[in-house]
Amino acid sequence: MKVVDLSGVCSYPDLVERLKKHVDEFVFFEENIHDEAEIIRRIGDADAVISFLVCLSSNILEKSPNLKMISLATTGFNGVDIDAAKKKGITVCYAPGYATEAVAEHAIGLMLNAARLSFDSIQELQKGIYNHRKYQGKQLHGKTLGIVGYGRIGERVAEIAKNGFNMKILYTDKDSTREDLENLLSQSDVISLHVPLCPSTKDMISDKEFDLMKEGVVLVNTARGGVIDEKALVKNLKSGKVFSAGLDVLAKEPMDSKDPLIEFPHVCVTPHIAYNSDESRYESAKMAVENIIKFIEGQPDNVVCSKKKAQSKKKAQLF
């Protein structure tokens, strides 16, 4: 079996050594790419690929005749045309939970930065403006935290917030009703989003949802930018309904420096780095390698789609 690492995931010698014991050929490309022709060239006659933030379209899959397996080093799998993969009988596996701690810690960091207006004060201090009285923020202690999407990351955020700040926790998950969401929005002082981007969550936080929120709410998003209607967010930041926001993701990425949210007062934006820690990157690579080995052994794990999906031990979780 020939395996190609499309984007520099498996850069750890111990993991490369483990993988090479199970495959005939391993090809490693360090730099991430987005050009379809180059992606097709890299895949070539590979039987399996390791992919991290590479868009694998139906056209790419169609022009990869030997491809039998895609091992994603990500929790999300919207970067692969799943319907096309199913049609070709390509098994797609992912890496659930590899960045749970990293994203949860980053979400808490954004909460603190947004609630205390730290990001604003740092930017002004870098411009030579020293005005400590201007930045009167909000404490997290004892406040109500609403978590939209109560999966691995949502649960970990709740644990840190409850144990660290004595916050009251409300949450919604895949089984929650619209009424449950509305109750959360109306009662929460801080709202943290942890849902995947799919048709049912696209712009799920828009005008109606902002209208339900408390005056002066703090909003945090480490999920996907598209779950927030950004025009509605800007409007509610201007009105003061949203006191501040901590955003690791925006609808358009790479982020445009001219995006109004980048330089908007009371908004802390980071460039989609919540997942990115030394520990999480190793764990994602490890899971990507293990998924290939289990596929070779005939027992695919962490399966999103497969010709023989019944063999999978674990199935993809959206929340």
Secondary structure, 3 states (H helix, E strand, C coil): CEEEECCCCCCCHHHHHHHHCCCCEEEECCCCCCCHHHHHHHHCCCCEEEECCCCECHHHHHCCCCCCEEEECCCCCCCECHHHHHHHCCEEECCCCCCHHHHHHHHHHHHHHHHHCHHHHHHHHHCCCCCHHHCCCCCCCCCEEEEECCCHHHHHHHHHHHHHHCCEEEEECCCCCHHHHHHHHHHCCEEEECCCCCCCCCCCECHHHHHHCCCCEEEEECCCHHHECHHHHHHHHHHCCEEEEEECCCCCCCCCCCCCCCCCCCEEECCCCCCCCHHHHHHHHHHHHHHHHHHHCCCCCCEEECCCHHHCCCECCCC
